[in-house]
């Protein structure tokens, strides 16, 4: 993450913070459709047992640890990916338990 962060400057980060709607959209896309899809497939294949709960937990976890590197390789907005990664890492400790509780009731 440190090496990827060296590829953009503070101006690029400032531009990202000027449009927080992109961050909110990305958070919604990371936690919304994926969590619901995994919950549905877990219920379909495993019923309501511990395997379905485990699959639901796995689906609610964020998976963007390597996204800045992939965005760099695709020549995209690396600052946006790095800032989203930092925001997601900070918020996931609050979002994941609430989302898991809401989906499974455990």
N, C-alpha and C positions, 0 to 999 in steps of 0.2 A: 504494500500500500504506500509506503514511504517513497519508493522509487517511482511509482506511477504518479504520485503527487508532485514530483519534481518536473513533470512534463507540462504543467500549466502554471500560470502566474496568478497573482491575487486579483487581477482585473477580471479574469474568467470566473473566479469564485464570486466576485461582487455581482456579476451579471446573473449568475444562478440565483443569488439571494434576492434579486429584484423581482423575480417571478416565482413566488412560493407555490403557486398553483400547480406547477410541474411536479414539485415534491409531493404534494397531496395526492395528485393523480397517480403518481408512481406507488405511493404507499397503498392506495386503494387497490391498485392492480396486483400488487404483491400479496396482500393479505385477503382480498376479496374472492376473486374467481378461483384461485388455486385452493384455498381452504375449503370452499364449498364443494368443489369438484372432488377433492380427496375424501371429504366427509361422505359424499354420496357414494363413491366407489367403495369406500370402506364398509358402509352399511350394506351395499349390494353384495359384496363378496364375503364379508365376515360377520354380518348381522350386527349385534350390539355388544359383542364381547371385547376382550382386551386387545385382540388383533386390530379391530376397527378403531379402537381408541389410540393405539400406537400409530396406525396409519394416519389418523387425523392429526396427531401431534406432529408427525413428520411433515405433513402438508402445511401446517401453520407456521413452521419455522422458516425464517427468511433464507434465501439461497443466493444472496448477491455478493458474496465475499470476493469472487473473481470478476465481477462485472466491470470494474475500472480497467482491468487488463484487457478484457474482451472488447471494450469500447475503444481502447487505445489501438488495438489491432485493426478494428473496423474504421478507424479514423473518425470517430464520433466525438461527442462532447464529453471529454474525460472529466472536466471539472464537475459537470452535472452528476456523473456516475459516482465520483468520489464523495461529493457532498451527500448524495442520497445514501451511499453506503454508511457514512458516518451518522447521519440522522436515523437510518434504519437500525443500526447497531445500538444507538442510544434508546430508541423507543421500543425495540422488540421485547425487552424484559417486562414491559407493561402490557403490550398488545397480545403477545402469544398466550399468556395464562388466561386472560379475559376471553380471547377468541376460543381457546380450547375448552374452557368452562362452558361457554355459550353453545358450542357445537355438540359437546358430549354430555354435559350435565354432571361430569365427575368432579 
